[in-house]
């Protein structure tokens, strides 16, 4: 186990750099998934690798109504969209383009897209609806990367990043702490960020998934995750850094924010909306002297159906979205009621 005793000193330096470059707000970023299956399906840390081999990837897709209802919720709850994502190969280009167009109509904003390496031709096709692309790079150590992502090499992502520059698209990447990287790998990460002019990085802590080689792995400590964030903030003062947390790791939020994170993600926000855990996230953010933007605990009083009716979608899709949205809202209201009853 490596020594992270210098983390407090790094955090102090990183916090100073953060306050010089950003305000004191913090957002929750929601990753919206369109599927739960992947054509690759052998990344050793990933839930999707546990799916039955005979399962057809296209059959793991969510309904369009469910996806679009979630985007409506994100918009009105004040959540940022971390990225739109799903398993590689789950959507055909026509399907994805149609969804992106509908999402843009709902949000009136371009979004981040994370669907594996995207060709230059498709980047140009999706350009009206996306502001950037996310490479699910996970780790930059070449030996470790081959072990944890045997069928997902870095080269195609590197090509996507280079092509995205031609279209003035932003570039983001993911990095998972706790899979076996060591502190000396930071130079590799910094070089990669510099080479491909990365604008944003999602720094997750390993979530051991049942049925994977990491099932019984020890989760990274908060000092370990904070070390990587602080080092990134010091090296790249204006980099957008997102920290991934989980419902059993709320207490580390203040430290990760003080280390230089801009936003929080990796929380089951719809399932746990309005619960004590959701309230805990907002409370923990205030402990870092950050103003939490949006809400994980309060539903706005608006006419949801009226907003859906204004969309240009077909009538059946509108009705399906209303039904899905009501299912989400019913569960969220129930959570709030149960929490208030305690």
N, C-alpha and C positions, 0 to 999 in steps of 0.2 A: 504493500500500500504506500503510495507516494505521500510525501509530507506537504500539506497545504497550510502550514502555520503562517505563511506570509500573506494569506488572503486578506486579513483585516487591513494591512497596510496598503495593499493593492486597491481595496474597496475605497479607502479614504481618498486615494489619488483619483480613482475612477469617478467617484461621486462629484468631485470638484470639476472634472472635465465635463461630466454630464450637465451640471447646472450652468456651465458656460455656453452650452450649445443647444439646450432644450428647456422647455417650460416644465412645471411640476405636475403636469397631468399624466395620467396613465389610462390606457384603453384596454378593453378585453377584445381579443381578436378571435374570431370564430373561423375554423376551417370547416367548410361545407363539403361533405363527401357526396359523390354521385353513385358510388358502388362500394361493395365490401369484398370484392374479389379482384384478383390480379392475374394477368396472363403470365407474368414472371413467377410470382408466388414462392420464391425461395430465399428472400432476405431473412436471415436467421433470427432477427429481433422482432419481426412484424407479425401482427395478428393475421394478416392475409395469408401468410405461409401455412397456417394451421387449417385452412379450408380444404375439404376433400378434393383430391386430384381430379375426380370425375365431374366435379361441379363446373358447369359452363359459366365462364366469366360474365358473359352478357346477362345471365340470369340473376346476377347479384346486384343489378342496377336498382336504384331507388326510382320511384315514380317521379315524373316531372312535376306533378302537383305537390309532392312532398318537398322536393328540392326548392321549388319556387316559394312555397309557404314559408320555408325556413329563411329565405332571403328577405321576405317581407318582415318577418320578426326581427331579424338582425338590423334592418333599416330603422325600425321604430323603437327598438330597445337601445339604440346608440352603440351597437357593436361594430367594430371594424371587421372586414372580411380578410382574414389572414391569407387564405387562398381557396380557390375552388379546386377540388382534387378527387381522386378515386384511383382504382386499380388501373394499371397500364393495360390498354386494349379493351376496356369495358365499354367504351363509347366509340362509335364511328365518327369521323370528322363532321359529317352532316348533322348528326345528333348533337354533337358538342357545340357546333356553331349555332344551331337553333336555340339551345339552352342559353348560350352566352348572350345571344340577342335578347332573349326574354329577361335574363337577369339584368342586363343593362337598362331595359325599360323600367324595371322595378326600382333599381338603385340609382339610376341616372349617373352612375360612376363606373369607370373601368376597374377591373379587378385583377388580382394576381391569379395566375393559372399554374397548377402543378399536376401534370399528367404524364410525367416521364419526358424524355428528350423529344422536342418538337422540331420538325423539319422547317427549313427556311420558307418553303411554300406555304405551310400551314400557319407559321407565324404571321405571314402577310395576310392570310385569310382571316385570322382571328383579331387582327390589329384594331378594328373599330371598337372592340369590346374589352381588351385587356391592357393593363398598364405595365405589366411585367410578367416575367416567367420565373418559376421556382425550380431549382434543381434539387431533387431529393438525394443529395450527395452523402449525407449521414456521417461520413468520416473521410478525411483526406489522406490518412496514412495508407499507402498503396497495398501493403501486406494485409493490414486489418480489413481494408475495403474488400479485398478479394474473398476474405473469410466470411464477412457478414452480408455482402451483396454480390454473390458469385455470378449472377446473371445480369447485373446492373452496373457495367463499367462506367468510369467517369468520363471517358473520351466523348461519348455522344452529348453529355451535358456541357462539356467544354465547347463543343461545336455550336450547341444551341446558344450559349452565352455570347459567343463571337458573332453569330448571325443576328442576335437580338440587338446588337449595337447599331446595325444598319437601319433598324426601324425605330431607334430611339426608345427602346423598351428598357425598363429597369430590370435588374437581375437580383435574385435572392437565392439563398441556399439553406439547407438544413444541416444541423450538426448535433449528434446525440452523445451526450456525456455518459460514460459508464460502460461502454462496450469493449474497452481495452486500450483506448488512447492514453498516451502519457504526456506529461507536461512538455517534453521536448518536441512533441508533434505540433506545438503551437506555431513554430516557424513555418511548417508546411501549410497550415491553415492561413496564416497571414500572407504568405506568398500567393496562395490561390485567390484570396480576396483581392489582392492588388492586381494580379494578372488579368482577372476577368471583371475588374471594376464592379465588385459586388456592392449593391446598395443596402441589402438587408440580410440578416441571418437569424434563423430560428434556432435557439440553443435549448434543446430538450434534455431532460434527464431520463435515462433508460427506465422504461416501464416493463418489467418482466411479464411476458405473455405466456400463459399456460400452453404447453404443447410445443414450445420453442426451446432451443438450447439455452436460452437465457431465463428459463422459467424460474430457476432457483438462484439466480444471480443476485448479488447484493446491490441495492440501488445506490447511485452516487450520493455522497453527502451534500448538504447544502453548501459547505465550504468548497467542495470540488466543483460544483456547478457554478458557484459565484466566482471562483478563480478564473474560469474560462471567459465569463462575461466581463469581468473587470479587466482582464488582459486585452480583450477585444476593444473595450471602451478606451483604454489608454492608447492602444495602437491606432485605432480608427475613431477619432473623436466624434465624427458626424454619422457614423454607421447606425442604421436602424437595427436595434437588437431586441428580439422578442424572447422572453423566457417561458419555457413550458413548465407547467406545474401539474399536479394531480390532486385529487381530493384528499389524499392522505399526506400532502406536503404543503399545506397552507401556511404553516409557520415559517417557511423559508421565503415567502414573498417579500417581506421587507428587506432582507439581505440581498436578494436578487435584484430588486429595484435599486437599492443603494449601490450595487455593483455596476449599475449603468444600463439596466434594461429600460426600453421604452414602453413595452406592452407585455401583457400576460396572455397565455393561451393554454391549450391542452386541458380544458375543464369541460365536463359534460353539462354544458350550460342549459340545455333544454330539459334534460332529465332532472337536474338538480336545481333548476330555477326556483328562487323563493325559499329555499331550504336554509337551515342553519349554516350549512357549508357555503352556500352562495353568499350569505351575509358575512361569513368569515372572510371571504376574499376581499370584499369591499372594506371591511374593517382593517384587514392586514395592510391594504394599500395606504390607508391613512397613517399607519404606524411608520411608514417610510416618508411621511410628509408629502404624499402625492394626492392629487384630486382625481377621484375615480370618475371617468367619463362614461355616461350611459348607466345602465342598471342591470343587475342580476337578480333583483328582488322586487321590482315594481313594474307593473304592466300599465302602460299609458291608456288613458280613457279616450279611445278614438273609435270611429266607425270603421272597423276593419273591412267589412264587406263593401262599403262605399269605395274604398281605395282599390279593391280588386276589380270592381265594376268599371273603373276608369281605364283599366288596362285594355290593350287592343287584342287580347287573346280570344280564342274561340270560346263560345259559351260553355261548352262542356268542361274545358280546362279550368275556366273561372270557377265553376261549381265544385270541381274536384279540389281546387286550391282552398276554397272556403271550408270544405269538409275537413281537409287535413289541418288547416289553421285552427279550426275549432277544437280538434283533438289535442293539439299542442297547448292551446290556451286553457283548456279544461284541466289538463294535468298541472300546468303552471299555477292556476288559481287554487287547485287542491293543495299543492305544496305550500303556497302562501297561507292558506287557511290552517293547515296542520301546524305550520311554524308559529302562527299567532296564537294557537290554542295552547302551546306549551307554556 
